[in-house]
Amino acid sequence: MSDRARLWESAEWLPQVDKFNNYYVNSELGIEADLSKTKKLALRSYVTDSFNNEPAAGKKRNDLTWVTAIAYKF
């Protein structure tokens, strides 16, 4: 991207040890851009998704979250 912007992603698969068909998948995708030349202030926006293959009764399988924030680094 540039020296003032960053893009990241991560994913993890967490199976139940004795039953691999029951698992969680957590993922994140984000972007961050510096708002100052000192790189201490940044605008950050990211999406996280948590997927449960076998949720409890009455619960949804996916939980999607979108966060936008101002970050201060010290």
C-alpha positions in Angstrom: 0.0 0.0 0.0 2.2 2.9 1.3 4.4 3.8 4.2 1.4 5.4 5.9 -1.2 2.7 5.3 -1.4 -1.0 6.3 -3.7 -3.9 5.4 -3.9 -7.1 7.5 -5.8 -10.3 7.6 -5.9 -13.3 9.9 -7.8 -16.5 10.2 -7.9 -19.4 12.6 -9.7 -22.8 12.6 -10.4 -24.2 16.1 -11.8 -27.8 16.0 -13.2 -29.7 18.9 -10.5 -32.3 19.8 -12.7 -35.4 19.9 -15.2 -34.2 17.1 -13.5 -32.4 14.2 -17.0 -31.7 12.6 -17.6 -29.2 15.4 -15.4 -26.2 15.0 -15.0 -22.4 15.2 -13.5 -20.2 12.5 -12.4 -16.7 13.5 -11.2 -14.2 10.8 -10.3 -10.6 10.6 -9.6 -8.1 7.8 -8.5 -4.6 8.4 -6.9 -1.4 7.1 -5.1 1.3 9.0 -3.9 4.8 7.8 -1.7 7.2 9.7 -3.3 10.6 10.3 -0.1 12.3 11.4 3.5 12.4 10.2 4.7 11.1 13.5 2.6 8.0 13.0 1.1 8.3 16.5 -2.5 8.8 15.4 -4.2 6.5 13.0 -7.6 5.7 11.6 -8.4 2.0 11.8 -11.3 0.0 10.3 -11.7 -3.8 10.4 -14.2 -6.6 10.1 -14.2 -9.7 12.3 -16.2 -12.8 11.6 -16.8 -15.6 14.1 -18.4 -18.8 12.7 -19.6 -21.6 14.9 -20.4 -24.8 12.9 -22.7 -26.2 15.6 -24.2 -23.3 17.6 -26.5 -23.8 20.6 -30.2 -24.1 20.0 -31.7 -20.7 18.9 -28.3 -19.1 18.1 -27.0 -18.0 14.7 -23.9 -19.6 13.2 -22.2 -16.3 12.2 -21.3 -13.2 14.2 -20.0 -10.3 12.1 -18.5 -7.1 13.6 -17.3 -4.0 11.8 -15.2 -1.6 13.9 -13.9 1.9 12.9 -11.7 3.6 15.5 -9.0 6.3 16.0 -5.9 4.7 17.5 -3.2 6.5 19.4 0.2 4.9 19.7 2.5 5.7 22.5 
